[in-house]
């Protein structure tokens, strides 16, 4: 089978063996909005030479701005429930193929606003084989929209979202705070730790954000350290609201980002466990098996 991770700005394709092993992989920049009306042609070009009959996709390709909108499956949900929610269809540029798009998940807390995700659920399914016992397990997928996910007995039972990465990008690129920053500076561990600790003080995030500017104005925060300090503030407030009081937190994400979250979680007395980011192919294979498409 062929597994496709198609997000807002990129497409990753994996050719999988019967056991789910990755036999080959390709990637390309294929922004969803730029592919409108020609999704099948873009996909056909990307998997040229791969003759597998089944193509299983996940990510924003199933969103309202994607190829086909696939309704969310409500939590709690396991692989079987998500697999049954997959949309099956055919495409003119891919004759003889059966295409499937995973549905994504929704969660309606007893008190609070609805939560949704697309793509992260397949990474979670890819990780399930590595989790010991029925749980509960806490997972964190840091990124533009960080997801905090609770898994019990092989089911995703609830999750919450923090727009930490998007806030960081907006504040560094499009706010007064960015004026005193070296935006090309690398990770400054001491500045990140300082921001993380500041997030626990009184005043709240709107007040503390202004300290990025004032510390810079008074020479207490260098332009190179400012981005990491801001990151520490934002990640700290994410943990304030969503991290558990203790125990393990399984991290899935890019190495550079998970390293920051590892430091942040350890500073709060939690036990971070980092996992490789490329779990989507394994999760899509699990969905294919649940749908009867793979042995």
Secondary structure by P-SEA (a helix, b strand, c coil): cbbbbccccbbbbbbcccccccccccccccccccccccaaaaaaaaaccccccbbbbbcccccccccbbbbbbcccccaaaaaaacccccccccccbbbbbbbbbccccccbbbbbbcaaaaaaaaacccccccccbbbbbcccbbbbbbbcccccccccccaaaaaaaaaaccccccccccccccccaaaaaaaaaaaaccccaaaaaaaaaaaaaaccccccaaaaaaaaaaaaaaaacccccccbbbbbccaaaaaaaaaaaaaacbbbbbbbccaaaaaaaaaaaaacccc
